[in-house]
Amino acid sequence: MALEIGKKAPDFTLPSDSGKDVSLSDYLGKKVILYFYPKDNTSGCTLEAQAFRTHLADFEKLGYVVLGVSRDSVKKHCNFRDKNELNFPLLSDADEVVVNLYGVLKEKSMYGKKYMGIERSTFIIDEKGNLVKEYRKVRAASHVGDLLKDLVGK
């Protein structure tokens, strides 16, 4: 199923760092920033998560909630959250269902080795659950600031 701007974003339910399952449909009536990142406690992912933490109040003023998704376990998410004082839910997609629904699992290469990994991506979903915008191959260092400018400009 290909994602289409203006169409319903694929719904899902994943375990979160709070110990509860979270569904995208839980947020109907709110705008959602759904961001996918490769791995907890790596430099780029930490930088991006800390930027979302720092700017969470700015996003909330615009009516958004932030949800972070990676393939890491809930236990790893809890460690990552606590270590970085994160203030938004982290969802565990260990079975790779949602990363495939959103098409963010891609072949990557590091030091000449090929592997499957999450392409850093963000999806903006409106109050009705429709996909409004997608950002692919984002840069960890600048993405959150760029995203905030883009959303304020709308």
Accessible surface in RSA format (square Angstrom, percent):
REM  Atomic radii and reference values for relative SASA: ProtOr
REM  Chains: A
REM  Algorithm: Lee & Richards
REM  Probe-radius: 1.40
REM  Slices: 20
REM RES _ NUM      All-atoms   Total-Side   Main-Chain    Non-polar    All polar
REM                ABS   REL    ABS   REL    ABS   REL    ABS   REL    ABS   REL
RES MET A   1   167.03  86.5  88.94  58.9  78.08 185.9  65.07  55.3 101.96 135.1
RES ALA A   2    89.15  82.0  60.49  93.3  28.66  65.2  69.54  97.9  19.61  51.9
RES LEU A   3    33.53  18.7   8.64   6.2  24.89  62.6  10.35   7.3  23.18  62.4
RES GLU A   4    99.66  57.2  92.65  70.1   7.01  16.7  29.51  57.1  70.15  57.3
RES ILE A   5    97.50  55.5  73.67  54.9  23.83  57.4  73.67  53.1  23.83  64.7
RES GLY A   6    53.27  65.7   0.00   N/A  53.27  65.7  31.98  87.8  21.29  47.7
RES LYS A   7   117.10  57.1 114.73  70.4   2.37   5.6  60.52  54.5  56.58  60.3
RES LYS A   8   133.97  65.4 117.86  72.3  16.11  38.4 100.02  90.0  33.95  36.2
RES ALA A   9     7.56   7.0   0.00   0.0   7.56  17.2   0.00   0.0   7.56  20.0
RES PRO A  10    10.70   7.8   2.35   2.1   8.34  30.3  10.70   8.8   0.00   0.0
RES ASP A  11    78.34  54.9  57.97  57.7  20.37  48.2  33.72  79.4  44.62  44.5
RES PHE A  12    14.67   7.3   2.86   1.8  11.81  30.7  14.64   8.9   0.04   0.1
RES THR A  13    79.67  56.7  54.71  55.5  24.97  59.5  35.32  47.4  44.36  67.1
RES LEU A  14    12.69   7.1  12.18   8.7   0.51   1.3  12.69   8.9   0.00   0.0
RES PRO A  15    56.94  41.5  56.94  51.9   0.00   0.0  56.94  47.0   0.00   0.0
RES SER A  16     0.80   0.7   0.48   0.6   0.32   0.7   0.09   0.2   0.71   1.0
RES ASP A  17    12.25   8.6   6.41   6.4   5.84  13.8   0.23   0.5  12.02  12.0
RES SER A  18    78.92  66.7  43.96  58.7  34.96  80.5  49.47 105.3  29.45  41.3
RES GLY A  19    68.67  84.7   0.00   N/A  68.67  84.7  33.67  92.4  35.00  78.4
RES LYS A  20   150.55  73.4 145.86  89.5   4.69  11.2  93.66  84.3  56.90  60.6
RES ASP A  21    99.05  69.4  75.30  74.9  23.75  56.2  18.84  44.3  80.21  80.0
RES VAL A  22    15.69  10.3  15.66  14.2   0.03   0.1  15.69  13.6   0.00   0.0
RES SER A  23    17.33  14.6  17.07  22.8   0.26   0.6   3.38   7.2  13.95  19.5
RES LEU A  24    10.23   5.7   8.26   5.9   1.97   5.0   8.26   5.8   1.97   5.3
RES SER A  25    49.65  42.0  36.20  48.3  13.45  31.0  25.01  53.3  24.64  34.5
RES ASP A  26    95.11  66.6  58.17  57.9  36.93  87.3  26.60  62.6  68.50  68.3
RES TYR A  27    40.38  18.9  37.77  21.5   2.61   6.8  22.20  16.7  18.18  22.4
RES LEU A  28   104.78  58.4  81.40  58.2  23.38  58.8  82.87  58.2  21.91  59.0
RES GLY A  29    56.63  69.8   0.00   N/A  56.63  69.8  30.89  84.8  25.75  57.7
RES LYS A  30   109.58  53.5 106.56  65.4   3.02   7.2  59.17  53.3  50.40  53.7
RES LYS A  31    54.32  26.5  54.13  33.2   0.19   0.5  18.71  16.8  35.61  37.9
RES VAL A  32     2.05   1.3   2.05   1.9   0.00   0.0   2.05   1.8   0.00   0.0
RES ILE A  33     0.00   0.0   0.00   0.0   0.00   0.0   0.00   0.0   0.00   0.0
RES LEU A  34     0.00   0.0   0.00   0.0   0.00   0.0   0.00   0.0   0.00   0.0
RES TYR A  35     0.60   0.3   0.60   0.3   0.00   0.0   0.27   0.2   0.32   0.4
RES PHE A  36     0.06   0.0   0.00   0.0   0.06   0.1   0.00   0.0   0.06   0.2
RES TYR A  37     0.79   0.4   0.79   0.4   0.00   0.0   0.79   0.6   0.00   0.0
RES PRO A  38    33.75  24.6  25.09  22.9   8.66  31.5  25.53  21.1   8.22  51.1
RES LYS A  39    99.26  48.4  99.26  60.9   0.00   0.0  72.72  65.5  26.54  28.3
RES ASP A  40     9.55   6.7   1.72   1.7   7.83  18.5   1.72   4.0   7.83   7.8
RES ASN A  41    61.87  42.7  32.39  31.3  29.48  71.0  18.94  45.6  42.92  41.5
RES THR A  42    52.97  37.7  47.46  48.1   5.51  13.1  50.33  67.6   2.64   4.0
RES SER A  43   103.66  87.6  82.81 110.5  20.85  48.0  58.23 124.0  45.43  63.6
RES GLY A  44    20.71  25.5   0.00   N/A  20.71  25.5  16.66  45.7   4.05   9.1
RES CYS A  45     1.59   1.2   0.96   1.1   0.62   1.5   0.00   0.0   1.59   1.7
RES THR A  46    28.46  20.2  28.46  28.9   0.00   0.0  24.18  32.5   4.27   6.5
RES LEU A  47    90.00  50.1  87.54  62.6   2.47   6.2  88.15  61.9   1.86   5.0
RES GLU A  48     0.38   0.2   0.38   0.3   0.00   0.0   0.01   0.0   0.37   0.3
RES ALA A  49     0.25   0.2   0.25   0.4   0.00   0.0   0.25   0.3   0.00   0.0
RES GLN A  50    56.05  31.3  55.77  40.8   0.28   0.7   9.12  19.4  46.92  35.6
RES ALA A  51    27.38  25.2  21.48  33.1   5.90  13.4  26.79  37.7   0.59   1.6
RES PHE A  52     0.00   0.0   0.00   0.0   0.00   0.0   0.00   0.0   0.00   0.0
RES ARG A  53    71.22  29.9  65.20  33.2   6.02  14.3  14.56  19.9  56.65  34.3
RES THR A  54    88.94  63.3  61.42  62.3  27.52  65.6  56.47  75.8  32.47  49.1
RES HIS A  55    57.28  31.3  57.21  39.8   0.07   0.2  34.84  35.9  22.44  26.1
RES LEU A  56    14.71   8.2  14.71  10.5   0.00   0.0  14.71  10.3   0.00   0.0
RES ALA A  57    58.31  53.6  54.40  84.0   3.91   8.9  55.41  78.0   2.90   7.7
RES ASP A  58    48.86  34.2  45.87  45.7   3.00   7.1   9.63  22.7  39.24  39.1
RES PHE A  59     0.00   0.0   0.00   0.0   0.00   0.0   0.00   0.0   0.00   0.0
RES GLU A  60    97.55  56.0  81.54  61.7  16.01  38.1  27.47  53.1  70.08  57.2
RES LYS A  61   171.92  83.9 131.66  80.8  40.25  95.8  95.91  86.3  76.01  81.0
RES LEU A  62    52.95  29.5  43.40  31.0   9.56  24.0  49.05  34.4   3.90  10.5
RES GLY A  63    38.06  46.9   0.00   N/A  38.06  46.9  31.42  86.2   6.64  14.9
RES TYR A  64    16.26   7.6  14.27   8.1   1.99   5.2   2.12   1.6  14.13  17.4
RES VAL A  65    29.84  19.6  27.78  25.2   2.06   5.0  29.84  25.9   0.00   0.0
RES VAL A  66     0.99   0.7   0.00   0.0   0.99   2.4   0.00   0.0   0.99   2.7
RES LEU A  67     0.44   0.2   0.44   0.3   0.00   0.0   0.44   0.3   0.00   0.0
RES GLY A  68     0.00   0.0   0.00   N/A   0.00   0.0   0.00   0.0   0.00   0.0
RES VAL A  69     0.00   0.0   0.00   0.0   0.00   0.0   0.00   0.0   0.00   0.0
RES SER A  70     0.00   0.0   0.00   0.0   0.00   0.0   0.00   0.0   0.00   0.0
RES ARG A  71    71.02  29.8  60.49  30.8  10.53  25.1  16.45  22.5  54.57  33.1
RES ASP A  72    11.50   8.1   6.61   6.6   4.88  11.5   4.18   9.8   7.31   7.3
RES SER A  73    48.60  41.1  43.59  58.2   5.01  11.5  41.17  87.7   7.43  10.4
RES VAL A  74    43.94  28.9  41.15  37.3   2.79   6.7  41.15  35.8   2.79   7.6
RES LYS A  75   173.64  84.7 164.67 101.0   8.97  21.4 113.33 102.0  60.31  64.2
RES LYS A  76   105.23  51.3 103.18  63.3   2.05   4.9  66.49  59.8  38.74  41.3
RES HIS A  77     0.00   0.0   0.00   0.0   0.00   0.0   0.00   0.0   0.00   0.0
RES CYS A  78    32.17  24.3  32.17  35.9   0.00   0.0  15.49  39.2  16.68  18.0
RES ASN A  79    83.45  57.5  75.92  73.4   7.53  18.1  23.47  56.5  59.98  58.0
RES PHE A  80     0.00   0.0   0.00   0.0   0.00   0.0   0.00   0.0   0.00   0.0
RES ARG A  81    61.97  26.0  61.79  31.5   0.18   0.4  21.29  29.1  40.68  24.7
RES ASP A  82    91.17  63.9  70.11  69.8  21.06  49.8  33.72  79.4  57.45  57.3
RES LYS A  83   145.60  71.0 110.19  67.6  35.42  84.3  78.55  70.7  67.05  71.4
RES ASN A  84    10.46   7.2   7.52   7.3   2.94   7.1   2.94   7.1   7.52   7.3
RES GLU A  85   137.11  78.7 121.47  91.9  15.64  37.2  45.95  88.9  91.16  74.4
RES LEU A  86    13.56   7.5   0.00   0.0  13.56  34.1   0.00   0.0  13.56  36.5
RES ASN A  87    78.01  53.8  50.44  48.7  27.57  66.4  37.94  91.3  40.07  38.7
RES PHE A  88    10.40   5.2   1.83   1.1   8.58  22.3   7.56   4.6   2.84   8.1
RES PRO A  89    42.06  30.7  39.03  35.6   3.02  11.0  41.72  34.4   0.34   2.1
RES LEU A  90     0.00   0.0   0.00   0.0   0.00   0.0   0.00   0.0   0.00   0.0
RES LEU A  91     0.00   0.0   0.00   0.0   0.00   0.0   0.00   0.0   0.00   0.0
RES SER A  92     5.77   4.9   3.77   5.0   2.00   4.6   0.00   0.0   5.77   8.1
RES ASP A  93     1.47   1.0   0.83   0.8   0.63   1.5   0.63   1.5   0.83   0.8
RES ALA A  94    66.12  60.8  42.13  65.0  23.99  54.6  42.92  60.4  23.20  61.5
RES ASP A  95   124.62  87.3  98.52  98.1  26.10  61.7  24.74  58.2  99.87  99.6
RES GLU A  96    55.00  31.6  54.51  41.2   0.49   1.2   7.32  14.2  47.68  38.9
RES VAL A  97    88.92  58.5  82.39  74.6   6.53  15.7  87.44  76.0   1.49   4.0
RES VAL A  98     1.43   0.9   1.43   1.3   0.00   0.0   1.43   1.2   0.00   0.0
RES VAL A  99     0.00   0.0   0.00   0.0   0.00   0.0   0.00   0.0   0.00   0.0
RES ASN A 100    88.29  60.9  68.52  66.2  19.77  47.6  26.93  64.8  61.36  59.3
RES LEU A 101    59.17  33.0  50.34  36.0   8.82  22.2  55.35  38.9   3.81  10.3
RES TYR A 102     0.19   0.1   0.00   0.0   0.19   0.5   0.19   0.1   0.00   0.0
RES GLY A 103    30.28  37.3   0.00   N/A  30.28  37.3  29.28  80.3   1.01   2.3
RES VAL A 104     0.00   0.0   0.00   0.0   0.00   0.0   0.00   0.0   0.00   0.0
RES LEU A 105    25.86  14.4  10.36   7.4  15.50  39.0  10.36   7.3  15.50  41.7
RES LYS A 106    84.35  41.1  82.07  50.4   2.28   5.4  36.82  33.1  47.52  50.6
RES GLU A 107   114.71  65.9  86.96  65.8  27.75  66.1  24.37  47.1  90.34  73.8
RES LYS A 108    58.06  28.3  50.33  30.9   7.73  18.4  41.59  37.4  16.46  17.5
RES SER A 109    70.13  59.3  38.44  51.3  31.69  73.0  25.40  54.1  44.73  62.7
RES MET A 110   103.52  53.6  97.09  64.3   6.43  15.3  77.12  65.6  26.40  35.0
RES TYR A 111   206.05  96.2 163.15  92.8  42.90 111.6 131.05  98.5  75.01  92.5
RES GLY A 112    73.89  91.1   0.00   N/A  73.89  91.1  37.26 102.3  36.63  82.0
RES LYS A 113   158.03  77.1 154.18  94.6   3.85   9.2 100.93  90.8  57.10  60.8
RES LYS A 114   143.25  69.9 113.30  69.5  29.96  71.3  76.03  68.4  67.22  71.6
RES TYR A 115    88.88  41.5  78.07  44.4  10.81  28.1  76.55  57.5  12.34  15.2
RES MET A 116    99.12  51.3  88.45  58.5  10.68  25.4  75.83  64.5  23.29  30.9
RES GLY A 117     3.13   3.9   0.00   N/A   3.13   3.9   3.13   8.6   0.00   0.0
RES ILE A 118     0.86   0.5   0.01   0.0   0.85   2.0   0.01   0.0   0.85   2.3
RES GLU A 119    19.35  11.1  18.52  14.0   0.83   2.0   9.03  17.5  10.32   8.4
RES ARG A 120    36.39  15.3  33.20  16.9   3.19   7.6   6.20   8.5  30.19  18.3
RES SER A 121     0.40   0.3   0.00   0.0   0.40   0.9   0.00   0.0   0.40   0.6
RES THR A 122     0.08   0.1   0.08   0.1   0.00   0.0   0.00   0.0   0.08   0.1
RES PHE A 123     0.00   0.0   0.00   0.0   0.00   0.0   0.00   0.0   0.00   0.0
RES ILE A 124     2.32   1.3   2.32   1.7   0.00   0.0   2.32   1.7   0.00   0.0
RES ILE A 125     1.34   0.8   1.33   1.0   0.01   0.0   1.33   1.0   0.01   0.0
RES ASP A 126    34.26  24.0  31.93  31.8   2.32   5.5  11.58  27.3  22.67  22.6
RES GLU A 127    78.33  45.0  74.23  56.2   4.10   9.8  27.88  53.9  50.45  41.2
RES LYS A 128   146.12  71.3 140.67  86.3   5.45  13.0  88.85  80.0  57.27  61.0
RES GLY A 129     8.29  10.2   0.00   N/A   8.29  10.2   7.60  20.9   0.69   1.5
RES ASN A 130    32.16  22.2  32.16  31.1   0.00   0.0   2.61   6.3  29.55  28.6
RES LEU A 131     1.79   1.0   1.42   1.0   0.37   0.9   1.42   1.0   0.37   1.0
RES VAL A 132    56.95  37.5  44.88  40.6  12.07  29.1  47.54  41.3   9.41  25.5
RES LYS A 133    70.57  34.4  69.90  42.9   0.67   1.6  40.20  36.2  30.37  32.4
RES GLU A 134    60.84  34.9  44.62  33.8  16.22  38.6  10.33  20.0  50.51  41.2
RES TYR A 135    36.86  17.2  32.16  18.3   4.70  12.2  36.86  27.7   0.00   0.0
RES ARG A 136    81.92  34.4  60.39  30.8  21.53  51.3  38.66  52.8  43.26  26.2
RES LYS A 137   157.65  76.9 134.52  82.5  23.13  55.1  83.16  74.9  74.48  79.3
RES VAL A 138    24.19  15.9   8.59   7.8  15.60  37.6  14.16  12.3  10.03  27.2
RES ARG A 139   185.77  78.0 177.56  90.5   8.21  19.6  58.90  80.5 126.87  76.9
RES ALA A 140    16.14  14.8   9.65  14.9   6.49  14.8   9.65  13.6   6.49  17.2
RES ALA A 141    83.97  77.2  51.49  79.5  32.48  73.9  51.77  72.9  32.20  85.3
RES SER A 142    49.28  41.6  42.16  56.3   7.12  16.4  40.43  86.1   8.85  12.4
RES HIS A 143     6.74   3.7   5.18   3.6   1.56   4.0   1.76   1.8   4.98   5.8
RES VAL A 144     2.32   1.5   1.20   1.1   1.12   2.7   1.20   1.0   1.12   3.0
RES GLY A 145    31.27  38.6   0.00   N/A  31.27  38.6  25.72  70.6   5.55  12.4
RES ASP A 146    75.82  53.1  69.95  69.6   5.87  13.9  26.70  62.8  49.12  49.0
RES LEU A 147     0.76   0.4   0.00   0.0   0.76   1.9   0.60   0.4   0.16   0.4
RES LEU A 148    25.75  14.3  25.75  18.4   0.00   0.0  25.75  18.1   0.00   0.0
RES LYS A 149   152.93  74.6 139.65  85.7  13.28  31.6  97.79  88.0  55.14  58.7
RES ASP A 150    44.71  31.3  35.99  35.8   8.72  20.6  18.45  43.4  26.26  26.2
RES LEU A 151     8.51   4.7   0.00   0.0   8.51  21.4   0.00   0.0   8.51  22.9
RES VAL A 152    92.71  61.0  75.19  68.1  17.52  42.2  75.73  65.8  16.99  46.1
RES GLY A 153    69.06  85.2   0.00   N/A  69.06  85.2  35.24  96.7  33.82  75.7
RES LYS A 154   127.45  62.2  62.29  38.2  65.16 155.1  90.49  81.4  36.96  39.4
END  Absolute sums over single chains surface
CHAIN  1 A     8086.4       6298.1       1788.3       4485.0       3601.3
END  Absolute sums over all chains
TOTAL          8086.4       6298.1       1788.3       4485.0       3601.3
